[in-house]
């Protein structure tokens, strides 16, 4: 195995998208540029809504990370990945199916607070 393939193998985790911009790869049919243009055009007038769909492994999370990274230069962006949280912190992703709506709101609120501390120097 060549050293470049070893590096790819070490990096590869099919369950997780990576948010490091240097690892982003341009996809021929990526919707990110169109979504960014729509957000710029409509944000002040109507507020834009985007629904990104696809089956497992088609790159939805990766595209959302690319979009969030690109948009964070203009807006305060918060990513809430409950699946990753339950895998990494709780170590029981099945528990995600048993939480109440108020718990989702609470976790989202904590993520907003953490992002504000990190991005806006909010204490």
C-alpha atoms as a printed R data frame, in Angstrom:
    type eleno elety resid chain resno       x      y       z
1   ATOM     1    CA   UNK     A     1   0.000  0.000   0.000
2   ATOM     2    CA   UNK     A     2   1.482  3.356  -1.014
3   ATOM     3    CA   UNK     A     3   1.840  6.142   1.542
4   ATOM     4    CA   UNK     A     4  -0.969  8.223  -0.037
5   ATOM     5    CA   UNK     A     5  -3.390  5.296   0.193
6   ATOM     6    CA   UNK     A     6  -2.322  4.709   3.795
7   ATOM     7    CA   UNK     A     7  -3.198  8.318   4.558
8   ATOM     8    CA   UNK     A     8  -6.590  7.940   2.861
9   ATOM     9    CA   UNK     A     9  -7.223  4.753   4.817
10  ATOM    10    CA   UNK     A    10  -6.336  6.462   8.131
11  ATOM    11    CA   UNK     A    11  -8.616  9.402   7.341
12  ATOM    12    CA   UNK     A    12 -11.573  7.415   6.057
13  ATOM    13    CA   UNK     A    13 -14.550  7.031   8.333
14  ATOM    14    CA   UNK     A    14 -17.719  6.141   6.422
15  ATOM    15    CA   UNK     A    15 -19.855  7.179   9.388
16  ATOM    16    CA   UNK     A    16 -18.503 10.722   9.634
17  ATOM    17    CA   UNK     A    17 -18.118 13.740   7.420
18  ATOM    18    CA   UNK     A    18 -14.986 15.761   7.988
19  ATOM    19    CA   UNK     A    19 -15.254 19.510   8.399
20  ATOM    20    CA   UNK     A    20 -11.655 20.356   7.542
21  ATOM    21    CA   UNK     A    21 -11.795 22.579   4.440
22  ATOM    22    CA   UNK     A    22  -8.458 21.293   3.197
23  ATOM    23    CA   UNK     A    23 -10.079 17.859   2.830
24  ATOM    24    CA   UNK     A    24 -13.082 19.119   0.860
25  ATOM    25    CA   UNK     A    25 -13.264 17.895  -2.720
26  ATOM    26    CA   UNK     A    26 -15.222 19.632  -5.451
27  ATOM    27    CA   UNK     A    27 -18.055 17.485  -6.726
28  ATOM    28    CA   UNK     A    28 -19.252 17.954 -10.298
29  ATOM    29    CA   UNK     A    29 -22.938 18.207  -9.323
30  ATOM    30    CA   UNK     A    30 -22.538 19.856  -5.905
31  ATOM    31    CA   UNK     A    31 -25.430 22.179  -5.021
32  ATOM    32    CA   UNK     A    32 -23.294 24.328  -2.682
33  ATOM    33    CA   UNK     A    33 -22.536 27.168  -5.134
34  ATOM    34    CA   UNK     A    34 -26.201 27.441  -6.160
35  ATOM    35    CA   UNK     A    35 -27.379 27.400  -2.552
36  ATOM    36    CA   UNK     A    36 -24.854 30.089  -1.579
37  ATOM    37    CA   UNK     A    37 -26.037 32.266  -4.471
38  ATOM    38    CA   UNK     A    38 -29.678 31.748  -3.483
39  ATOM    39    CA   UNK     A    39 -28.910 32.602   0.129
40  ATOM    40    CA   UNK     A    40 -27.155 35.799  -0.928
41  ATOM    41    CA   UNK     A    41 -30.048 36.802  -3.184
42  ATOM    42    CA   UNK     A    42 -32.945 35.930  -0.886
43  ATOM    43    CA   UNK     A    43 -31.676 36.232   2.667
44  ATOM    44    CA   UNK     A    44 -32.682 39.857   3.157
45  ATOM    45    CA   UNK     A    45 -36.017 39.562   1.358
46  ATOM    46    CA   UNK     A    46 -37.711 36.287   2.218
47  ATOM    47    CA   UNK     A    47 -35.305 34.100   4.110
48  ATOM    48    CA   UNK     A    48 -34.180 31.030   2.226
49  ATOM    49    CA   UNK     A    49 -35.050 27.429   2.938
50  ATOM    50    CA   UNK     A    50 -33.151 24.480   1.531
51  ATOM    51    CA   UNK     A    51 -33.927 20.774   1.749
52  ATOM    52    CA   UNK     A    52 -31.011 18.483   1.011
53  ATOM    53    CA   UNK     A    53 -31.994 14.856   0.538
54  ATOM    54    CA   UNK     A    54 -30.311 11.619  -0.423
55  ATOM    55    CA   UNK     A    55 -29.621  8.095   0.689
56  ATOM    56    CA   UNK     A    56 -26.945  7.066   3.161
57  ATOM    57    CA   UNK     A    57 -23.448  7.848   1.965
58  ATOM    58    CA   UNK     A    58 -24.358 10.252  -0.853
59  ATOM    59    CA   UNK     A    59 -22.585 13.220   0.728
60  ATOM    60    CA   UNK     A    60 -25.386 15.183   2.408
61  ATOM    61    CA   UNK     A    61 -23.375 15.865   5.562
62  ATOM    62    CA   UNK     A    62 -20.256 16.713   3.592
63  ATOM    63    CA   UNK     A    63 -22.161 19.182   1.412
64  ATOM    64    CA   UNK     A    64 -23.752 20.749   4.496
65  ATOM    65    CA   UNK     A    65 -20.322 21.128   6.104
66  ATOM    66    CA   UNK     A    66 -18.981 22.787   2.951
67  ATOM    67    CA   UNK     A    67 -22.004 25.076   2.876
68  ATOM    68    CA   UNK     A    68 -21.677 25.965   6.562
69  ATOM    69    CA   UNK     A    69 -17.976 26.681   6.197
70  ATOM    70    CA   UNK     A    70 -18.532 28.924   3.176
71  ATOM    71    CA   UNK     A    71 -21.465 30.746   4.785
72  ATOM    72    CA   UNK     A    72 -19.723 31.290   8.128
73  ATOM    73    CA   UNK     A    73 -17.736 34.134   6.557
74  ATOM    74    CA   UNK     A    74 -21.006 36.127   6.322
75  ATOM    75    CA   UNK     A    75 -23.238 34.757   9.075
76  ATOM    76    CA   UNK     A    76 -23.173 33.114  12.465
77  ATOM    77    CA   UNK     A    77 -23.477 29.424  11.609
78  ATOM    78    CA   UNK     A    78 -24.204 26.646  14.088
79  ATOM    79    CA   UNK     A    79 -24.071 22.959  13.215
80  ATOM    80    CA   UNK     A    80 -25.985 20.562  15.424
81  ATOM    81    CA   UNK     A    81 -25.078 16.950  14.695
82  ATOM    82    CA   UNK     A    82 -26.979 14.876  17.234
83  ATOM    83    CA   UNK     A    83 -25.890 11.578  15.711
84  ATOM    84    CA   UNK     A    84 -22.214 12.469  16.104
85  ATOM    85    CA   UNK     A    85 -22.880 13.722  19.647
86  ATOM    86    CA   UNK     A    86 -24.608 10.528  20.690
87  ATOM    87    CA   UNK     A    87 -21.863  8.418  19.091
88  ATOM    88    CA   UNK     A    88 -18.972 10.388  20.570
89  ATOM    89    CA   UNK     A    89 -20.253 11.637  23.940
90  ATOM    90    CA   UNK     A    90 -23.080  9.332  24.970
91  ATOM    91    CA   UNK     A    91 -21.532  6.348  23.159
92  ATOM    92    CA   UNK     A    92 -24.997  5.029  22.400
93  ATOM    93    CA   UNK     A    93 -26.437  6.217  19.100
94  ATOM    94    CA   UNK     A    94 -29.575  4.117  19.681
95  ATOM    95    CA   UNK     A    95 -30.388  6.402  22.635
96  ATOM    96    CA   UNK     A    96 -31.087  9.159  20.120
97  ATOM    97    CA   UNK     A    97 -34.352  7.375  19.288
98  ATOM    98    CA   UNK     A    98 -35.544  7.755  22.876
99  ATOM    99    CA   UNK     A    99 -34.999 11.428  23.647
100 ATOM   100    CA   UNK     A   100 -37.795 13.925  24.133
101 ATOM   101    CA   UNK     A   101 -38.251 17.018  21.954
102 ATOM   102    CA   UNK     A   102 -37.270 19.289  24.846
103 ATOM   103    CA   UNK     A   103 -33.954 17.419  25.090
104 ATOM   104    CA   UNK     A   104 -33.260 18.109  21.407
105 ATOM   105    CA   UNK     A   105 -33.994 21.808  22.018
106 ATOM   106    CA   UNK     A   106 -31.743 21.804  25.072
107 ATOM   107    CA   UNK     A   107 -28.851 20.198  23.169
108 ATOM   108    CA   UNK     A   108 -29.321 22.624  20.271
109 ATOM   109    CA   UNK     A   109 -29.271 25.513  22.750
110 ATOM   110    CA   UNK     A   110 -26.036 24.249  24.258
111 ATOM   111    CA   UNK     A   111 -24.515 24.032  20.787
112 ATOM   112    CA   UNK     A   112 -25.588 27.616  20.024
113 ATOM   113    CA   UNK     A   113 -23.976 28.768  23.291
114 ATOM   114    CA   UNK     A   114 -20.747 26.884  22.521
115 ATOM   115    CA   UNK     A   115 -20.637 28.306  18.988
116 ATOM   116    CA   UNK     A   116 -21.230 31.828  20.329
117 ATOM   117    CA   UNK     A   117 -18.351 31.393  22.772
118 ATOM   118    CA   UNK     A   118 -16.036 30.089  20.034
119 ATOM   119    CA   UNK     A   119 -17.037 32.322  17.120
120 ATOM   120    CA   UNK     A   120 -18.238 35.533  18.764
121 ATOM   121    CA   UNK     A   121 -16.130 35.641  21.919
122 ATOM   122    CA   UNK     A   122 -19.354 35.467  23.896
123 ATOM   123    CA   UNK     A   123 -18.827 34.484  27.522
